Amino acid sequence: MTSEIASVSLPDGERIPKLGQGTWEMGEQPARRAAEIAALRCGVDLGMTLIDTAEMYGDGATESLLAEALAGLREQVFLVSKVYPHNASRRGVIAACEQSLKRLKTDRLDLYLLHWRGSVPLAETVEGFEALRRAGKIRHWGVSNFDTDDMEELLATPGGDACSTNQILYNVARRGAEFDLLPWLAARKMPTMAYSPVDHARLPKRSPLDDIAGARGVSVVQLALAWVLRDHRVFAIPKAGRVEHVRANHLASQLQLDAGELAAIDAYFKPPRGKRPLEML
């Protein structure tokens, strides 16, 4: 049975789940394939129907895994993939998208992102994205790992104001984007897409998260994910390669942190007081 997941709005008003599924490093180990497919299908059943991937992941192997995992489920899913910067010329992005569609065994992407800033002029990438959108190959496009100055340059580019989101590294231990980037995006009605929302399992071994999680009877990972989801401007794509992990992530989406808990977290994981360069993994 599908469970209710809160949603965020893209700039055009389309609602998408606040909690989705990431796929980085999936499809690379044959021994894990069955478990990963089961996890992805479980997530869809629980309402985590936004699924993010990239042509970079496993050199396309992850997209191929998703094609198998989503057999019979494609119409329920908001599917996201990303293009390498070196493939992001006007012609290159079209060719790369076609290859991703072929591996994913679908006729369109719901969202297509530039994976990070490269040497190709943004105008070329935007032209390619818009050509794909006109052709019905993608429904929305956006960017990833763009700092505020990159976003300003993008929106100054003809057609750049069609950008739907910016996918960035954001979690309780990496809060630099709160100083200027998150407010900048929110002012333009662009939600922030948080990757590695539990810091790729590198959270401190001891912090207030442990005390709060213990008092609530949840895990530190669940609490850290709930912290990211507290912001109505942010949606997250944690990776989970096992069904039990997917179910734990889903439960985290139901947690509401109170003011005292948030203050304790802020005292340890301090909000930024000035501009910091955008971090990446």
C-alpha positions in Angstrom: 0.0 0.0 0.0 1.3 3.5 -0.9 1.8 5.7 2.1 1.4 9.5 2.1 4.7 11.4 1.5 4.8 15.2 1.8 5.6 17.0 -1.4 7.3 20.1 -2.8 6.4 22.2 -5.8 8.6 22.7 -8.8 8.5 26.2 -10.3 5.7 25.3 -12.7 3.6 24.0 -9.8 4.0 20.3 -10.3 4.1 18.5 -6.9 6.8 15.8 -6.3 7.6 13.7 -3.3 9.9 15.3 -0.6 11.4 11.9 0.0 12.7 10.0 -3.0 15.4 7.4 -3.7 19.0 7.8 -4.8 20.9 5.1 -6.7 24.6 6.1 -6.5 26.7 2.9 -6.5 23.7 0.6 -7.2 24.0 -1.9 -10.0 27.7 -2.3 -9.6 27.7 -5.6 -7.6 25.9 -8.6 -9.1 25.5 -10.1 -5.7 23.5 -7.1 -4.5 21.3 -6.8 -7.6 18.2 -8.7 -6.4 18.2 -6.8 -3.0 18.6 -3.4 -4.8 15.7 -4.1 -7.1 13.5 -5.2 -4.2 14.5 -2.1 -2.3 13.6 0.3 -5.2 10.3 -1.4 -5.8 9.5 -1.3 -2.1 10.2 2.5 -2.1 7.8 3.0 -4.9 5.2 1.1 -3.0 5.7 3.3 0.0 5.3 6.5 -2.0 9.0 7.3 -2.5 8.3 7.6 -6.3 11.0 10.1 -7.1 14.1 8.2 -8.2 17.4 9.8 -9.1 20.2 8.3 -11.2 23.0 9.5 -13.6 24.8 8.3 -16.7 27.9 8.4 -14.5 26.7 5.8 -12.0 28.4 2.5 -12.9 29.0 3.9 -16.4 25.3 3.3 -17.2 24.9 0.1 -15.2 22.7 1.9 -12.6 20.3 3.1 -15.3 20.1 -0.5 -16.6 19.4 -1.8 -13.1 16.6 0.8 -12.8 15.0 -0.4 -16.1 14.7 -3.8 -14.5 13.5 -2.5 -11.2 10.9 -0.2 -12.7 9.3 -2.8 -15.0 5.6 -2.2 -14.8 6.1 0.8 -12.5 7.3 3.5 -14.8 4.0 5.5 -14.9 4.1 5.8 -11.1 7.7 7.2 -11.0 9.2 10.7 -11.3 12.4 9.7 -13.0 15.6 11.8 -12.8 18.9 11.3 -14.5 22.0 13.5 -15.0 24.4 14.2 -17.9 28.2 14.4 -17.6 29.5 18.0 -18.1 31.7 16.8 -21.0 28.5 15.6 -22.7 26.6 18.8 -22.2 27.1 20.6 -25.5 23.9 21.2 -27.5 24.3 18.0 -29.6 26.1 16.1 -26.8 23.3 16.4 -24.3 20.8 15.2 -26.8 22.9 12.1 -27.6 23.6 11.4 -23.9 19.9 11.7 -23.1 19.1 9.2 -25.9 21.5 6.7 -24.4 20.1 7.2 -20.9 16.6 6.6 -22.3 17.7 3.4 -24.0 19.4 2.1 -20.9 16.3 3.0 -18.7 13.9 1.5 -21.3 11.7 4.6 -21.3 10.6 7.2 -23.7 11.2 10.3 -21.5 12.8 11.6 -18.3 10.8 13.6 -15.9 13.8 15.7 -14.9 17.3 15.9 -16.5 20.2 17.6 -14.7 23.6 18.8 -15.6 25.7 16.8 -13.1 28.2 19.6 -12.4 29.6 22.7 -14.0 32.1 22.0 -16.8 33.7 23.8 -19.7 30.8 23.8 -22.1 29.1 27.2 -22.1 25.8 27.1 -20.2 24.0 28.5 -23.3 24.8 25.3 -25.2 23.5 23.1 -22.5 20.3 25.1 -22.1 19.7 24.9 -25.8 20.1 21.2 -25.7 17.8 20.8 -22.7 15.2 22.9 -24.4 15.4 20.9 -27.6 14.9 17.7 -25.6 11.9 19.3 -23.8 10.3 20.3 -27.1 10.8 16.8 -28.4 9.1 15.3 -25.4 12.3 13.5 -24.3 12.4 15.3 -21.0 9.7 17.1 -19.0 11.8 19.4 -16.8 15.5 20.2 -16.5 17.8 21.5 -13.9 21.4 21.5 -12.5 23.5 19.9 -9.8 26.4 21.2 -7.7 25.8 24.8 -8.8 26.7 27.5 -6.3 24.9 30.9 -6.1 27.2 32.6 -8.7 26.6 29.7 -11.1 22.9 29.9 -10.6 23.0 33.7 -11.3 24.9 33.1 -14.5 22.5 30.4 -15.5 19.5 32.6 -15.0 21.2 35.4 -17.0 21.5 32.9 -19.9 18.7 32.9 -22.5 16.2 30.2 -21.4 18.0 29.6 -18.1 15.0 30.7 -16.1 13.4 27.3 -17.1 15.6 25.6 -14.5 13.5 23.5 -12.1 15.9 22.6 -9.3 19.5 22.5 -8.1 20.7 19.2 -6.6 23.4 19.8 -4.0 25.2 18.1 -1.1 23.2 19.2 1.9 22.8 17.6 5.3 23.2 18.4 9.0 27.0 18.3 8.8 27.2 20.4 5.6 25.1 23.4 6.0 27.0 26.1 4.0 24.2 26.4 1.4 21.9 27.8 4.1 23.7 31.2 4.0 22.9 32.3 0.5 22.1 29.4 -1.9 19.0 28.0 -0.3 17.4 31.4 0.2 18.3 32.4 -3.4 16.6 29.2 -4.8 13.6 29.6 -2.6 13.1 33.3 -3.7 12.8 31.9 -7.2 10.5 29.0 -6.2 13.1 26.4 -7.0 13.2 23.6 -4.5 16.6 22.3 -3.4 17.3 18.6 -4.1 19.6 17.2 -1.3 21.9 14.4 -2.2 23.8 12.4 0.5 21.3 13.7 3.1 22.9 11.6 5.8 26.5 12.6 4.7 27.2 9.2 3.0 27.2 7.5 6.4 30.0 9.8 7.7 28.1 11.6 10.5 30.1 12.1 13.8 30.2 9.0 16.0 28.9 11.1 18.9 26.7 14.2 18.8 23.3 15.5 20.0 21.8 13.4 17.3 22.5 10.3 19.4 20.7 11.6 22.4 17.7 12.8 20.5 17.5 9.6 18.5 17.8 7.5 21.6 15.0 9.4 23.4 12.8 8.9 20.4 13.7 5.3 19.7 14.9 5.9 16.2 18.3 5.7 14.6 20.7 8.6 14.1 20.4 8.1 10.3 16.6 8.5 10.6 17.0 11.6 12.7 19.5 13.2 10.3 17.2 12.5 7.4 14.2 14.0 9.2 16.3 17.1 9.9 16.9 17.6 6.1 13.2 17.1 5.4 12.2 19.6 8.0 12.7 22.4 5.5 9.7 22.8 3.2 12.1 24.0 0.4 14.1 20.8 0.3 13.5 17.3 -1.0 16.0 14.4 -0.5 17.2 11.3 -2.3 18.9 8.9 0.2 20.2 5.7 -1.2 18.9 2.4 0.3 20.0 -0.9 -1.1 17.9 -3.1 1.2 14.2 -3.2 1.9 14.7 -2.7 5.6 16.7 0.5 4.9 14.0 1.8 2.6 11.4 1.3 5.3 13.6 3.1 7.9 13.9 6.0 5.5 10.2 6.1 5.0 9.6 6.2 8.8 12.1 9.1 9.0 9.8 11.2 6.8 7.1 11.0 9.5 9.3 12.5 12.2 8.7 16.1 13.3 11.6 17.7 15.3 10.6 20.2 18.0 12.2 23.5 18.7 14.3 22.2 21.5 15.7 19.4 19.4 16.5 21.7 16.6 18.2 24.1 18.9 20.4 21.3 20.3 21.3 20.3 16.8 22.1 23.9 15.8 24.4 24.2 18.8 26.6 21.3 17.6 26.1 21.5 13.8 26.3 25.3 13.6 24.5 27.2 10.9 26.8 29.2 8.6 27.5 32.8 9.5 29.1 33.7 6.2 29.6 32.5 2.7 31.2 29.1 2.2 32.1 27.4 -1.1 29.6 24.8 -2.1 30.8 21.4 -1.0 30.6 18.3 -3.4 31.0 14.6 -3.2 
